[in-house]
Amino acid sequence: MLKCVAIDDEPWALSLVEQYAKKIPFLQLTATFDDAVSALEFLNNHPIDLLFLDIQMPDITGIELAKVLKNKTNPFIIFTTAYKDYAYEGFEIEAVDYLLKPFTFEKFEKAAQKAQTLSQIQLNLKNQQEGESPFIFIWSEYQQLKIELKSISYVEAKEDYTSFHFKDGKRPIMSLLLLKKAMDLLPTQSFIRIHRSYIVPIDNISSILNQKVKLKTGEIFPIGKSHRDNVTEALKIGQ
């Protein structure tokens, strides 16, 4: 669940964010503000994960507020504005996304999913900084699920989602993560991307023959041309 706040001096825009946020189960809109000064006072005492932030506001602009917060609580920021001229400044301070009013629910949801993915990556990196984490968390069906690394047989890209398969044969877990983002979550010492559609644990590789990888769990996958050097290097590491 991502705790979020919306700040906008236009009532209709705040109402739109509230309406859209209610449709997304992993968002918890804890407060809304029509001025940045009141919002800053609240945010100094109530840490949040995500901020929906207008840019053109009296007293303090959204850009100025974002810079202040970056040195304090540093939430993920999605700008919601009618002015495309600020796009460069928005991305310069590493905003998750930049939504031009009036934005559709589809664009709002896509931006929220970006924040969700970044939150997931941030959590797993924090775990790995203390040594290689024996597990990761991924978002699936609007909840964070814990996956033990040693249980993964392989990870597969399927159209718009990624599927985590397990050595014990239990039902795969599906996530809206792109395979590239899934690879970012996994420790490179233990996992290797062998194809545009597959990631495998190095210790689950049984053999390689004719540019195909056979896993100890029985699956056989092709090695993509652009990944052959990576596979060779990974096997050296694993020796």
Protein Blocks (a to p, Z undefined) as FASTA:
>chain_A
ZZdddddfbfklmmmmmmmmmmmmkbccfbdcfbfklmmmmmmmmccfbdcddfbdghia
fklmmmmmmmmnopadddddfbfklmmmmmmnopabdcdddddfklmmmmmmmmmmmmmm
mmmmmmmmnopafbdcddeehiacdddfklpmbdcdehjbccdddfklpacdddfbdfkl
mmmmpcfklgccfbfkbccdfklpfbdcehiacdfkopacdddfklmmmmmmmmmmmZZ
